Amino acid sequence: AEVIDLATLKPYDEETLLGSVTKTGRCVVVHEATRTGGFGAEIAAFVAERGLTSLLAPIARVTGYDTVIPLPRLEQHYIPSVGRIVAAGRKACQFT
C-alpha cells in the first residue's frame, strides 16, 4: 500500500498518482469533504481517464457524508474514520 498526501490541489502531482496506480493496481481516495462535488471525485475522474488500464479494482472513495457538516462536537462522526478507510482498502485488495 502507498499513501499519497497531495500538498496542493492545483496543480496536484498527477505523475505520482498514476505511478502509484500502475504499481498497486488500486486507488482509494480519502477526503473530509462531502462525497458529491468533493475534490476526491476529481482525483477519481483523473485516475479513471488516465490510469484505467492499470486498475485491478474499482476506484473507492471514503469521504464525509452528503449532509451539512455537524457542530464540532459531532465532527468525528462525519469525517472518514480509520475503520472506514481500512475497510475500503481491504475491499479494494480483495476485489477479483
Secondary structure, 3 states (H helix, E strand, C coil): CCCCCCCCCCCCCHHHHHHHHHHHCCCEEEEEEECCCCHHHHHHHHHHHHHHHHCCCCCEEEEECCCCCCCHHHHHHCCCCHHHHHHHHHHHHHCC
